[in-house]
Amino acid sequence: MIAALLRLELRRTRLLVGWLLLLVVAYSAILAIVYPAIRANAANLDLSMKAYPKDFMAAFGMEASLSDPGVYYTADIGILLWPVVAAIAGIALATRPTAVDTERGWIETPMSGHLSRVAYALVSVVVQALTLAVLSVATVGAFVGVGALVGANLNAGPFALAAFAAWLFGCAIASVAMLIGVATLNRGVAAGITAGGLIVMYVFRIVGTVQPDLGWLANLSAFRYLYPTHIIDMGTLPWDEVLGFAVLTIAAWGIAVALFRQRDLVA
């Protein structure tokens, strides 16, 4: 029964994942193709960037030269493309098996069999984690792979760590969305709160970086942590931040599953 439900959920995910895969692969590949030209003209680009306040540029990931692979990846993918993709996938997948299926009344079908609510919710968690893993690997893999074809000579090791960090960041989004979805049984509310929170935290990071006296706002932002530039340039993971995100994700998913087990599913 669990295997059948897992296959069903994966089939229901195909269209969304297909379009997102097309987006991330195409976008990352284009950026990889452009990167050698960016690196070749680094001196001119760095000179033009000096016309803007340093803190302002850092707020959008350009804290050093764009010829630096970590800076280039972070500015164009790490804090621009990936959070949007992770939010779309995470919110859609985390709220569908609980909130959406409850609203539509379809949830009565799997619940009428011998499948427990815990197993039903855990299948959703597995699908979320697998989907975000595929998307994060595809995003980074397309950038590094195409970069190798055009002579960008990117070090795959640090980028693999960046892919793991991106996956964990996406899982944190999905777990929170699932928890809110189970609590409200309403995808619109869950999506609004999750997406709104991400937007607020993104603004906090910008304001906290541009205005040093408001730097404490940046510390409240999820975008402040698991920062791709540092991971790629240093070739190591910030294990304290990894642990923090892992605890948050496991706790949110765990509470969501426990709450779903006792939740009144009458929409």
Buried (B, 14 or more C-beta within 10 A) or exposed (E): EEEEBBEBBBEBBEEBBEEBBEBBBEBBBBBBBBBBEBBEEBEEBEEEBEEEEEBEBBBBBBBBBBBBBBBBBBBBBBBEBBBBBBBBBBBBBBBBBBBBBBBEEEBEEBBEEEBEBEBBBBBBBEBBBBBBBBBBBBBBBBBBBBBEEBEBEBEEEBBBBBBBBBBBBBBBBBBBBBBBBBBBBBBEBBBBBBBEBBEEBBEBBBBBBBEEEEEEBBEEBBBBBBBBBBBBBEBEBBEEBBEBBBEBBBEBBEBBBBBBEEBEBEE
